[in-house]
Amino acid sequence: MTVTIKKSKASGTIAAPPSKSAAHRALICGALSCGSKIENIEYSNDILATLDCLTALGAKVEKCGNTITLGELNPYSSESAILDCRESGSTLRFMIPLCMLSGKKITLTGSERLFARNLTIYEEVAKQNGILFEKGKDSLTVCGKLQSGNYKVAGNISSQFISGLLFALPLLNGDSTLEITGEYESEPYVDLTLKALNDFGIVIEKQDRVYKIKGNQKYAAQNMTVEGDYSNAAFLDGFNLLGGAVTVTGLDSNSLQGDKIYKQMYDGLKDGEKQFDLSQCPDLAPVMFALSAVYGGAHFTGTKRLKIKESDRAAVMAQELYKFGIKVDVNDNDVTVYGGELKTPTEILCGHNDHRIVMALSLLCTLTGGSINEAESVAKSYPDFFSKIKSLGIVVENES
């Protein structure tokens, strides 16, 4: 799908969409608890992937509007299941340890881009436990039982590996430890996992960089509401840096979401700040690159992991910002966006099948006008993004 966005300004009040990060965690904990009710669900492609995988593992999933009731998942009884993770990295990495609980042969499938992303940590865990770990270009098959024990995980690859193990290890017979080695990036996402686990009755003790996990724990059923999403609210609030007047509601000021820091970053941009560290909030990179182009440029560190997202986000944003007349230098772990006059693109912008790239480019198009292809990729996290910004006065035309 190609969308064309005309020069226009956003104005009005809009609710932040539900947090995808919080929803993944609540749905998994809810399924393991049997009988939980989760409200305020946005049926994005990533959340649908998690729901499909839970169903494949035997969970009963009942939908009623934006409320889901879950039950009957016994991860130890799953056998010969096929789990379609679509393009959801969170789904894949959260599900793999659960698939290692039954000892049965289970296959996870998805896009080639998804399985091109790093899974070495789980491969090492599988080797440690004598578990089959057979990876194809668009699939992974595991067979064997995860055992309690002492595990070490590098903290600079993806926090999703840590979260995935934290979901599964409390269910094992013995006690376990999970030690984080090296630089610890995206730790706020693990804090979200710990909160979800605690909400559902799972107790994990943290001492420095070691998580101590008692075995034989049970998930307790809960009724809960998914909080608003700071990651996607950043795009809505971004209009205010472009002359708009948008009020975003539904955000919890006490949230543990790491992307809450976008508010400080936006204040920094407006105050002329030129240095930003993205190591703890990589999902903010596309919108920060886009907005910094309007504010005279900036230098960003902690960008190494952008290569392993839905697209190589630093590289593709450099390509697309060039179409606006903005120069970008991309290095291994830092990015420099240079200031310059923002020009109207003379060619169609590419969304690179990446929801955050499309939404970031959409902000700039409200200043210059422009067309973006692969715009349907917003469905990964924010299916009604374009209808929502239209309600704020942004002129959006769907071409195909």
N, C-alpha and C positions, 0 to 999 in steps of 0.2 A: 504494500500500500504506500502510495506517495501522498503526502499532505503538503499543501501550500499555506503558509502563514503570512498574512499581510502585516504591514506596519500598524501597530495598535498597542494600547496600554491596558494593563489589567487593573481592575478596581472591584472591590467588594469583599465579602466575607465567605470563607470556605473552610470546611472541616478537613483536617488532615486525614488521609486514608489510613486504614488500620495497618499496624506494623507487621510487615512480612516476617521480620526476624522473630518477633514475639509470637506470631501465629504458628510458625513452624514448631517452635518449642512447646507451646501449649497443646497443640494437636498431638504431638508425639507423647508427651507426658499424659495427656488425657486418654489416649488409646491404651497406654500401658496400665492405667489405673482402673479401667473398666467402669463406665457410667458417668463420665464427666460431660459437662455441657460448656461449650466454648462459644461466646457471642462476639459479634462485630468482626466477622470473617469477610475478607475481600477475596473473591475467587479469581485471583491472578493465576497465571500458568504455573508458577512455582508452587503455590499453595495447592493447586489441583494435583500437581505431581506428588506432593507429600501425601495427600489424601488417597490417591490411587495406590501408592506404595503401602500405606497402612492397611488398605483394603486387601491388597494382595497377600499381606502377612496374616490376614485373618480377622482384622478388626471390623467391627460393625460400625458403619458410618451412616448416620441419619442427618439429612440436611433439611432445615426449615428456615427459609429466608437466609439471613446471614448468621444463623445459629446452627451449630453442629453438636450432636450428641454422639459420644463414642463409647465403645465397649467391646469386650470379648477378645481382645488381642492377647494371645499367649505366645510370646516370641520363641519359646522352647518347642512349640509344636509345629512351627512353620516347616513345610516340606515342599521342595521342587517349585517354589514360587518364582514368578518372573515379575520384577519390579521395574516399571517404566519411570525413570527420573526426568525424562524430557531434557531440559537444558538447565536444571536446577542443581547447582553445586552444593547448596545447603542440603537438599534432599539426599543426594548421593552420599555425602560425607556423614550425614546423621544416620543414615540407614545401614551402612556397611557393618558397624559393630553389632547392631540388632540382628543382622542376618547371620552373624557368627555365633549366635546363642543356641540355635537349635541343633547344630551339628549336621544339618541336612544341606543338600545342594541347592543353592539359591542363586539366581542370575539377576543382575541389575543391568538395565539397558538405558540408552539415551543417545543424545547427539554425539557425533564424532568430536566436536569442539569440547564437549563436557568431559569426555574420556581422554582428551589430550591434556587435561589439567592434572596436576600432581596428585598421585595417590601413594607415594612411596612410604609414607608413615604407616598406612594400613598394611602395605605389603610386608613391612618389617614386623608388625604385630602378628600377621598371619604366619610368617616364618617362625617367630618365637613360639607359636602355639601349634605348629604343625598343621596349619589350615591351608587348604588349596586356595590359591589366589591366581586365577587365570584371567588375564586381561586381554580383550580384543580391541579393535578400533572403535567400537561403539557399545561395548558390554564388559561386564566383569562377573565372573562366576566364583563364588566362595563355597567351601564345603569343609566343615570342621567346627570344633567348639572352642570358643574363647574361654580362657581360664583366668581365674583371679591371679594377681601377681603384682610385680613392680614394673611399671612402664615408664619410659622416657620419651618425650615428644619435643621436637624442636619448636620453639615458639615463634619463629619467623617465616613459617610456610603458610599455614592457615589455622586460625582459631577453630575452624569447623571440625578438625580432627580431634581437638581436645574436647569439644562439646560432644561429639559423637561417642567417644569413650565414656564420658561422664554419664550419658544416658544409660549405657549398658552395664558398666562395672558394678553398680549397686545391686544388680539382680543376680550376681554370681554367688556361689556358696561361700567362698572365702573373702577375706579382706584384700584390698588392693591399694596401691599408691600410684599416682600419676605425677611425674616430675617434669617440669618445663625447663628445657635447656636453651642456652643462647638468648638472643634478644627476644623479648615477649611483645609481639605486635597484636593489635586488635583485641587486647585483653577485655575491653568493655563488653565484647560479644560473649565471652565466657562468663562474665558477671551476669549477663542476661540469662544464660543457661542455668547458672547456679540459683538465681532467683526463681526460675520456673521449677527447677527440681525441688527447691525448698517449699514452694507453694503447693506442690503435690506430695509432700511428706517425705522427700528424700533428703537425708542429712549428709553433707560432705564438709569435712573440715579442711581449711586451707592454712598451711604454715609456710610462709615465704612463697617459694615456687613449687611446693609439693601439696597435692590434693590427697587427703586421706579418706578412703572410701570403705565404709563397712559393707560387708556382703549381706545377702539374705534380706535386703530391704524390699518394701512393697510400696508401690505408688498408690496414693489415696485419691479417690475421686473428688473433683472440685467443680464448682460453677464459676466461671471467670469471664471477663470481658477483655478483649485484646485492645491494648492502648494505641493511640495515634502514632504514626510513623514519622520520625524526624528525618529519615533519609529522603523520603519523597516530599516531605514538607519543605525541604530545602529548595526544591524547584519552584514551589508556589511562592515562598517567601522571597525567592530570588527576583521576582518581578518588582519588588520594592527597591531594589538596587538599580532598576532600569526606568525609574520614574513612575512606577505603579503605586497603588494604594490598596494593598491586600492585607486582610486580617485572617490569619490561619488559626483556627480553633481546634480543640480536641487533643492538645499536646500536654502531657504530664510533665510539669516542671521538675519533678523528682525522679524522672525516668533514668534508668541506667543505660539507655541507648547511647553508644559512643558518638553517633552522628549528631547528637544534641549540640556538639561543639560548633556546628555550622553557624550558629548565631554569633558566637565570638569571632569567628572568621569573617563573617560579613561586616561586623563592626570594624574589624581590622582593615578590610578593604576600603571601607568608607573613610577611615582615618589615615589612609595612605600607607598601611603596612605592606611590606614587600616580601616577607619571608613566612612560609607556612610549612608545617610538618604534617604530612598525610599518613604517616605510618600507622596511626591508630584509627584512621577513618578513611580508608582507600575509596569507599563508595562515593565520597564527596569530591573526588578528583575531577570528573568531567564538568560538574557545575562550577567548581572553583576555577578551573582553567578558563571556562567561558566567561565568567564574570570578571576575572582578572584582566582579560583582554579589553574590557570596557573601562577598567580603572587603571590603565597605564602599565599593565603587566605585573608579574610577580615571579618569585623563585620558590619552587616546591621541592621538598626533600621527602624521603620515605616513600618513593614511588615505584620501587622495584617490583612489587607484587601486582602492579597494574597489568603486567604482561599476561597474567594467568586468569584474568576475569573473562566475562563473556566475549570481549574483544581485547586486543592489546591497547588498552584505553589511552595511554599516553601517546602512542604512535598514531592512532586513528584520530584523536583530537588534534594532533599537530597537522594531519592531512586536511581536516575539515576547517580548522581555523585559518589555514593558508588560503582557503577559498574566500574568506572574509578579509584577506589582506593582512593577516596577523602571523608573524613569525614565531615559531616555537622550537626550542632546542630540547631534545630528549636524550638523556644519558641513562646509565644503568640504574641509578637510584635517585635521580633528581631531574626536574623539568623546569625550564625557564620559558615563560610566556612574555613576549615583548609587547610593549605598548605600540599603538599605531591607530590610524583612522580606520574604523570599521566600515568595510565596503559591502555593497550588495553583491552576493555571490552570483556569478554569471553561469554557473552550472549547478545541477542538482546536488544537494548535499547527501552524503551516504550515512545511513544510520548504523551500518555494520552489524545489524541484527543484535543491537545492544540497547536495551531500554534506557539506560542512563545517558548514553551518547545522544539518542534521539531527543530526550527531554532537555538536555543541555543546549543542543543546537536550536531547539524551539525557542528558548529564551532569547537567543541572539537574533533569530528571525523576526521577533516582534519589533526590533529596532531597524532592521534593514529590509525585511521581506525575504522570502526564499522558500524553496521546496526541499523536502526531506523524503528520501525513499526508505524502505524497510521500517516505516513508522509503526507498523503493527507490532513491533517488538516491545512496545510499552506494555503490552498485555502480560509480560513476564512479571511485572510488579504492580502496575497501575493501569488496569484495562480501560478505565474511563478518563484517562488523563486529558485527552483532547476535548471531550465534552465538558469536563470541569473547567478548563481554561477558557473555553468559549463562554461559559456562564459568567466569567469574569470580564468579558468584553474583548477577548483576543479573537481576531478574525481568522478562522481556520477553514480551509476548503479541502475536502477529500477528493483526490483526482481518480484514484483507482484502488 
